[in-house]
Amino acid sequence: MTTDISKIRQSLNNCEEVTLPYKFPQKCWIKYISVKGEDEAFYEGGQYLGMGDQKIFLMNKGKRLTAPTCIRSDNGEILYKSRFFIDPTKTTEC
């Protein structure tokens, strides 16, 4: 996780932003920006495994990760939508 804009720009070079709903190919490498506490943060993500319950499931270095697709209020309204990026340099399946 990082908030350094220069590192984020460098990491997202050659990546393509996608909007949900989107059909991710299996093992496609996904990077994302989501909210952590009160601030946005960038995550290197991992290989796509699947989706469910407003989350994307990823695998990175043997660890299973979850990335929230959105943050909702107690009433169900969307307060924040995460941004997702496909990195074509990390896999040939995308």
Buried (B, 14 or more C-beta within 10 A) or exposed (E): EEEEEEEBEEBBEEBEEBEBEEEBEEBBBBBBBBBEEEEBBBBBBBBBBEBEEBBBBBBBEEEEBEBBBBEEEEEEEEEEBBBBBBBEEBBEEB
